């Protein structure tokens, strides 16, 4: 961590909240580790267990600098509810609050502006059924049309409507979004969505595309729906935390 950063004392919170903070800080670090961050922009948020409050990134910190204690606790409108040395970008919480307010199961929301995510968001056909990875998320994917920078609170209703009961959203001309009951769920869904977008761009650069047979797509979707949450929470997420601990365990501070 850079010496110029403000010091955030460890908040007085329940063990359940601290566990969520550690997982969300890890998710920010993993976004940076995969090169998916966009300077200080975009957000990942998580609900504080047993409350209507959320933790989100301190505005101005790079994702590689975020720690569990530096995350800022806010309400559904993006207002800070506990003292923090850091500001938050309340306008940036518009998209997140649209989901948190209407989906009780969406305890974590991940929103990115990657090159591949933006590129596919600008393609009329969206995500194509051309890879196994795409087929694992495509059944759970929705789309929301671009309305400009998301500062209009009225847009929240339309974001929630377009997402519906699905867990992944392509924001047209903008980027990607995933949700989950846990940070692990949301992060793994984003990993699959981003990998699918990246593979699509590579395939489009190489010549005529081959779409997967419909029956194979349905089979892949069914297996993914049943298995991804378990695989993510019990296998992939612990492995990712071990990787972070080897690289830089300060996200736990």
C-alpha positions as CSV (number, residue, x, y, z in Angstrom):
1,X,0.0,0.0,0.0
2,X,1.2,3.5,-0.8
3,X,2.3,5.6,2.1
4,X,0.1,8.5,0.9
5,X,-3.1,6.5,1.4
6,X,-5.4,7.5,4.3
7,X,-5.4,5.0,7.2
8,X,-8.7,3.2,7.8
9,X,-8.9,1.6,11.2
10,X,-10.5,-1.9,11.3
11,X,-14.2,-1.2,11.8
12,X,-16.1,-2.5,14.8
13,X,-18.3,-5.1,13.1
14,X,-19.6,-8.6,13.4
15,X,-17.5,-11.6,12.3
16,X,-20.0,-12.1,9.4
17,X,-19.5,-8.6,8.1
18,X,-15.7,-8.9,8.4
19,X,-15.9,-12.1,6.3
20,X,-17.8,-10.3,3.6
21,X,-15.3,-7.4,3.7
22,X,-12.4,-9.8,3.3
23,X,-14.1,-11.5,0.4
24,X,-15.0,-8.3,-1.4
25,X,-11.5,-6.8,-0.9
26,X,-10.2,-10.0,-2.4
27,X,-12.6,-9.7,-5.4
28,X,-11.2,-6.1,-6.0
29,X,-7.6,-7.4,-5.9
30,X,-8.5,-10.3,-8.3
31,X,-10.1,-7.8,-10.7
32,X,-6.8,-5.9,-10.7
33,X,-4.8,-9.1,-11.0
34,X,-6.7,-10.1,-14.1
35,X,-6.2,-6.7,-15.6
36,X,-10.0,-6.0,-15.6
37,X,-9.8,-2.7,-13.6
38,X,-10.5,0.7,-15.1
39,X,-8.3,3.0,-13.0
40,X,-10.5,4.0,-10.0
41,X,-13.7,3.5,-11.9
42,X,-16.4,0.8,-11.8
43,X,-17.6,-0.9,-8.5
44,X,-18.0,-4.1,-6.7
45,X,-20.5,-4.1,-3.8
46,X,-21.7,-6.5,-1.2
47,X,-24.5,-6.5,1.3
48,X,-23.7,-6.3,5.0
49,X,-25.3,-9.5,6.5
50,X,-28.5,-8.8,8.4
51,X,-28.9,-5.2,7.2
52,X,-29.8,-2.9,4.3
53,X,-26.3,-1.5,4.2
54,X,-23.5,-2.3,1.7
55,X,-19.8,-2.1,1.5
56,X,-18.1,-0.6,-1.6
57,X,-14.8,0.7,-2.7
58,X,-13.4,4.0,-1.4
59,X,-13.4,6.4,-4.4
60,X,-9.9,7.2,-5.4
61,X,-8.2,4.0,-4.5
62,X,-6.9,1.7,-7.2
63,X,-8.4,-1.8,-6.9
64,X,-4.9,-3.2,-6.0
65,X,-4.9,-0.9,-2.9
66,X,-8.3,-1.9,-1.5
67,X,-8.4,-3.7,1.9
68,X,-11.2,-5.1,4.0
69,X,-11.0,-2.2,6.5
70,X,-10.9,0.5,3.8
71,X,-14.2,-0.5,2.3
72,X,-16.9,2.1,3.0
73,X,-20.3,1.2,4.4
74,X,-23.2,2.9,2.6
75,X,-27.0,2.8,2.4
76,X,-29.1,2.0,-0.7
77,X,-28.7,5.6,-1.9
78,X,-25.0,5.5,-1.7
79,X,-24.8,7.7,1.5
80,X,-22.0,6.9,3.9
81,X,-23.4,5.5,7.2
82,X,-20.2,5.1,9.2
83,X,-17.2,7.4,9.5
84,X,-14.5,6.8,6.9
85,X,-11.4,8.7,5.8
86,X,-12.5,8.0,2.2
87,X,-15.2,9.4,-0.1
88,X,-17.5,7.3,-2.2
89,X,-18.9,7.9,-5.7
90,X,-22.6,7.9,-4.9
91,X,-23.5,8.3,-8.6
92,X,-21.6,5.1,-9.3
93,X,-23.8,3.2,-7.0
94,X,-26.9,3.8,-9.1
95,X,-26.5,0.6,-11.1
96,X,-25.7,-1.5,-7.9
97,X,-28.6,-0.1,-5.9
98,X,-31.0,-1.0,-8.8
99,X,-30.1,-4.6,-8.2
100,X,-29.7,-4.6,-4.4
101,X,-33.1,-2.9,-4.0
102,X,-35.0,-5.5,-6.0
103,X,-33.1,-8.7,-5.7
104,X,-32.9,-10.0,-2.1
105,X,-30.6,-12.9,-3.3
106,X,-28.2,-10.5,-5.0
107,X,-25.8,-10.0,-2.0
108,X,-22.9,-9.1,-4.3
109,X,-22.8,-7.1,-7.5
110,X,-19.7,-6.9,-9.8
111,X,-19.6,-4.3,-12.6
112,X,-16.7,-3.9,-15.0
113,X,-15.6,-1.9,-18.1
114,X,-13.2,-4.3,-19.7
115,X,-12.2,-3.9,-23.3
116,X,-13.7,-7.3,-24.3
117,X,-16.9,-6.7,-22.3
118,X,-17.4,-3.3,-23.8
119,X,-16.6,-4.7,-27.3
120,X,-19.3,-7.4,-27.0
121,X,-21.7,-5.0,-25.5
122,X,-21.4,-2.9,-28.7
123,X,-22.2,-5.9,-30.9
124,X,-25.8,-6.2,-32.1
125,X,-26.0,-9.9,-31.6
126,X,-24.4,-9.8,-28.1
127,X,-22.8,-12.9,-26.7
128,X,-22.7,-15.7,-29.3
129,X,-23.2,-19.4,-28.5
130,X,-19.8,-20.3,-30.0
131,X,-17.8,-21.5,-27.0
132,X,-18.4,-23.8,-24.0
133,X,-17.7,-20.8,-21.7
134,X,-20.3,-18.7,-23.4
135,X,-22.9,-21.5,-23.2
136,X,-22.3,-21.7,-19.4
137,X,-23.4,-18.1,-18.9
138,X,-25.6,-17.3,-21.9
139,X,-28.7,-19.0,-20.4
140,X,-28.4,-16.6,-17.4
141,X,-27.7,-13.5,-19.4
142,X,-29.8,-10.4,-20.0
143,X,-29.3,-7.0,-21.7
144,X,-29.9,-3.4,-20.8
145,X,-29.8,-0.6,-23.4
146,X,-27.5,2.3,-22.9
147,X,-29.0,5.5,-21.5
148,X,-25.9,7.5,-20.9
149,X,-23.7,7.7,-17.7
150,X,-25.9,6.1,-15.0
151,X,-26.6,9.2,-12.9
152,X,-30.4,9.1,-13.4
153,X,-32.1,7.3,-10.5
154,X,-35.1,6.6,-12.7
155,X,-32.9,4.2,-14.7
156,X,-32.7,1.8,-11.7
157,X,-36.2,0.6,-12.4
158,X,-35.3,-0.3,-16.0
159,X,-32.0,-2.0,-15.0
160,X,-33.9,-4.1,-12.5
161,X,-36.6,-5.0,-15.0
162,X,-34.1,-6.0,-17.7
163,X,-32.0,-8.1,-15.3
164,X,-35.1,-9.9,-14.0
165,X,-34.2,-13.2,-12.3
166,X,-31.0,-13.6,-14.2
167,X,-27.5,-13.3,-12.8
168,X,-25.6,-11.7,-15.6
169,X,-26.2,-8.5,-17.5
170,X,-24.6,-6.9,-20.5
171,X,-25.0,-3.1,-20.3
172,X,-25.1,-2.2,-24.0
173,X,-22.3,0.1,-25.1
174,X,-21.0,0.1,-21.5
175,X,-19.8,-3.1,-19.9
176,X,-20.7,-6.2,-17.9
177,X,-22.4,-7.0,-14.6
178,X,-23.0,-10.1,-12.5
179,X,-24.7,-10.8,-9.2
180,X,-24.5,-13.6,-6.7
181,X,-25.6,-14.8,-3.3
182,X,-22.0,-14.7,-2.3
183,X,-18.9,-12.7,-3.5
184,X,-17.6,-16.0,-4.9
185,X,-20.7,-16.6,-7.0
186,X,-20.7,-13.1,-8.5
187,X,-17.0,-13.2,-9.2
188,X,-17.0,-16.6,-10.9
189,X,-19.9,-15.6,-13.1
190,X,-18.0,-12.5,-14.1
191,X,-14.9,-14.6,-14.8
192,X,-16.9,-16.8,-17.2
193,X,-18.7,-13.9,-18.8
194,X,-15.4,-12.0,-19.4
195,X,-13.6,-15.1,-20.7
196,X,-16.5,-15.8,-23.1
197,X,-16.4,-12.2,-24.4
198,X,-12.6,-12.4,-24.9
199,X,-12.9,-15.7,-26.8
200,X,-15.6,-14.3,-29.0
201,X,-13.4,-11.4,-30.1
202,X,-10.6,-13.8,-30.8
203,X,-12.9,-16.1,-32.8
204,X,-14.3,-13.2,-34.8
205,X,-10.8,-12.2,-35.9
206,X,-10.1,-15.7,-37.2
207,X,-12.8,-16.3,-39.8
208,X,-16.3,-17.8,-40.1
209,X,-17.9,-18.8,-36.8
210,X,-19.3,-22.2,-35.8
211,X,-22.2,-22.0,-33.4
212,X,-22.6,-24.9,-30.9
213,X,-25.6,-27.3,-31.5
214,X,-28.7,-26.2,-29.6
215,X,-29.0,-29.5,-27.7
216,X,-25.3,-29.3,-26.6
217,X,-25.9,-25.7,-25.5
218,X,-28.9,-26.7,-23.3
219,X,-26.9,-29.6,-21.7
220,X,-24.0,-27.2,-20.9
221,X,-26.3,-24.6,-19.5
222,X,-28.0,-27.2,-17.2
223,X,-24.7,-28.5,-15.9
224,X,-23.4,-25.0,-15.3
225,X,-26.6,-23.9,-13.4
226,X,-26.3,-26.8,-11.1
227,X,-22.6,-26.9,-10.6
228,X,-21.1,-23.4,-10.8
229,X,-22.2,-22.1,-7.4
230,X,-20.8,-25.2,-5.6
231,X,-17.6,-25.3,-7.6
232,X,-17.1,-21.6,-7.1
233,X,-17.6,-21.5,-3.4
234,X,-15.9,-24.8,-2.4
235,X,-13.1,-25.1,-5.0
236,X,-12.4,-22.0,-7.1
237,X,-12.8,-19.3,-4.5
238,X,-10.5,-20.9,-1.9
239,X,-7.9,-21.5,-4.6
240,X,-8.1,-17.8,-5.7
241,X,-7.7,-16.7,-2.1
242,X,-4.6,-18.8,-1.8
243,X,-3.2,-17.2,-4.9
244,X,-3.8,-13.7,-3.5
245,X,-2.2,-14.7,-0.2
246,X,0.9,-15.7,-2.1
247,X,0.9,-12.4,-4.1
248,X,-0.1,-9.9,-1.4
249,X,-2.2,-10.8,1.6
250,X,-2.8,-7.2,2.6
251,X,-6.3,-7.3,1.2
252,X,-7.2,-9.0,4.6
253,X,-6.1,-5.9,6.6
